[in-house]
């Protein structure tokens, strides 16, 4: 597939536990329409419309530096979903005991939650 000029080609996330992250993202990304793309001993990726999301096991020498979204760097990833899909995914997240963030703020058009490394994810009805 030919990408559009300026389209995001890929996002690569280094993770502390590849197996746990693959389990989490391996459920979520297909729900967003991503298909499995590549797998190798130290990583896995999913793709949709030419854009891929890649997980890579962090090297041991860097594993003692946990991710925190309030430090310099990535704050969160946001995925666009329909209103109906948002409701379905909220139910699915709750059934998987994935805690929702900001529940007290009563967002009707978005959900926030975290992956195993606490990378924040937003599902937004745009």
FITILUM-799440 format. One record per residue (C-alpha): x, y, z. Coordinates in nm, 2 decimals. Layout:
<rs>
+--------+--------+--------+
:     c1 :     c2 :     c3 :
+--------+--------+--------+
:      X :      Y :      Z :
...
+--------+--------+--------+
</rs>
This chain:
<rs>
+--------+--------+--------+
:     c1 :     c2 :     c3 :
+--------+--------+--------+
:   0.00 :   0.00 :   0.00 :
:   0.13 :   0.34 :  -0.09 :
:   0.13 :   0.59 :   0.20 :
:   0.02 :   0.95 :   0.16 :
:   0.29 :   1.21 :   0.20 :
:   0.31 :   1.29 :   0.57 :
:   0.11 :   0.99 :   0.69 :
:   0.25 :   0.83 :   1.00 :
:   0.45 :   0.52 :   0.89 :
:   0.49 :   0.35 :   1.22 :
:   0.51 :   0.39 :   1.60 :
:   0.76 :   0.18 :   1.78 :
:   0.72 :   0.11 :   2.15 :
:   0.99 :  -0.04 :   2.37 :
:   0.83 :  -0.26 :   2.63 :
:   0.94 :  -0.41 :   2.96 :
:   0.77 :  -0.75 :   2.91 :
:   0.71 :  -0.84 :   2.55 :
:   0.48 :  -1.13 :   2.62 :
:   0.25 :  -0.92 :   2.85 :
:   0.25 :  -0.63 :   2.60 :
:   0.18 :  -0.87 :   2.30 :
:  -0.12 :  -1.01 :   2.50 :
:  -0.25 :  -0.66 :   2.57 :
:  -0.19 :  -0.50 :   2.23 :
:  -0.27 :  -0.83 :   2.05 :
:  -0.62 :  -0.80 :   2.17 :
:  -0.66 :  -0.42 :   2.14 :
:  -0.51 :  -0.35 :   1.80 :
:  -0.73 :  -0.61 :   1.60 :
:  -1.03 :  -0.44 :   1.77 :
:  -0.91 :  -0.12 :   1.61 :
:  -0.88 :  -0.28 :   1.27 :
:  -0.50 :  -0.36 :   1.27 :
:  -0.39 :  -0.69 :   1.14 :
:  -0.08 :  -0.89 :   1.24 :
:   0.22 :  -0.77 :   1.04 :
:   0.56 :  -0.90 :   1.16 :
:   0.69 :  -1.12 :   1.44 :
:   1.05 :  -1.19 :   1.54 :
:   1.21 :  -1.31 :   1.87 :
:   1.23 :  -0.95 :   2.01 :
:   0.92 :  -0.79 :   1.88 :
:   0.58 :  -0.79 :   1.70 :
:   0.39 :  -0.55 :   1.49 :
:   0.04 :  -0.48 :   1.36 :
:  -0.06 :  -0.28 :   1.05 :
:  -0.36 :  -0.08 :   0.92 :
:  -0.36 :   0.12 :   0.60 :
:   0.02 :   0.12 :   0.58 :
:   0.07 :   0.24 :   0.94 :
:   0.22 :  -0.01 :   1.18 :
:   0.25 :  -0.02 :   1.55 :
:   0.55 :  -0.22 :   1.67 :
:   0.65 :  -0.36 :   2.01 :
:   1.01 :  -0.43 :   2.09 :
:   1.15 :  -0.59 :   2.40 :
:   1.37 :  -0.32 :   2.57 :
:   1.73 :  -0.41 :   2.61 :
:   1.83 :  -0.52 :   2.97 :
:   2.06 :  -0.23 :   3.02 :
:   1.77 :   0.01 :   2.98 :
:   1.50 :  -0.19 :   3.16 :
:   1.55 :  -0.02 :   3.49 :
:   1.41 :   0.31 :   3.36 :
:   1.04 :   0.28 :   3.36 :
:   0.82 :   0.48 :   3.13 :
:   0.62 :   0.77 :   3.27 :
:   0.39 :   0.97 :   3.04 :
:   0.45 :   1.29 :   3.24 :
:   0.82 :   1.30 :   3.15 :
:   0.95 :   1.43 :   2.82 :
:   0.83 :   1.20 :   2.54 :
:   0.51 :   1.03 :   2.44 :
:   0.21 :   1.12 :   2.65 :
:  -0.05 :   0.89 :   2.49 :
:  -0.18 :   0.73 :   2.18 :
:  -0.53 :   0.82 :   2.06 :
:  -0.74 :   0.60 :   1.84 :
:  -1.06 :   0.72 :   1.66 :
:  -1.36 :   0.50 :   1.71 :
:  -1.74 :   0.53 :   1.64 :
:  -1.97 :   0.60 :   1.93 :
:  -2.11 :   0.24 :   1.91 :
:  -1.76 :   0.10 :   1.90 :
:  -1.66 :   0.31 :   2.20 :
:  -1.95 :   0.15 :   2.40 :
:  -1.85 :  -0.20 :   2.29 :
:  -1.48 :  -0.15 :   2.38 :
:  -1.57 :   0.00 :   2.72 :
:  -1.76 :  -0.32 :   2.80 :
:  -1.47 :  -0.53 :   2.67 :
:  -1.21 :  -0.34 :   2.87 :
:  -1.42 :  -0.38 :   3.19 :
:  -1.47 :  -0.75 :   3.13 :
:  -1.09 :  -0.78 :   3.10 :
:  -1.05 :  -0.59 :   3.43 :
:  -0.85 :  -0.32 :   3.25 :
:  -0.90 :  -0.01 :   3.47 :
:  -1.03 :   0.31 :   3.31 :
:  -0.87 :   0.64 :   3.39 :
:  -1.07 :   0.96 :   3.47 :
:  -1.40 :   0.78 :   3.52 :
:  -1.50 :   1.06 :   3.76 :
:  -1.48 :   1.31 :   3.47 :
:  -1.77 :   1.15 :   3.29 :
:  -1.64 :   1.17 :   2.93 :
:  -1.91 :   1.05 :   2.70 :
:  -1.70 :   1.06 :   2.39 :
:  -1.37 :   0.90 :   2.50 :
:  -1.21 :   0.64 :   2.72 :
:  -0.86 :   0.64 :   2.87 :
:  -0.67 :   0.34 :   3.00 :
:  -0.31 :   0.21 :   3.02 :
:  -0.10 :  -0.07 :   2.88 :
:   0.12 :  -0.30 :   3.09 :
:   0.40 :  -0.03 :   3.09 :
:   0.14 :   0.24 :   3.18 :
:   0.14 :   0.39 :   2.83 :
:  -0.18 :   0.58 :   2.82 :
:  -0.43 :   0.50 :   2.54 :
:  -0.73 :   0.71 :   2.44 :
:  -1.03 :   0.58 :   2.24 :
:  -1.21 :   0.89 :   2.11 :
:  -1.53 :   0.93 :   1.92 :
:  -1.43 :   1.18 :   1.65 :
+--------+--------+--------+
</rs>
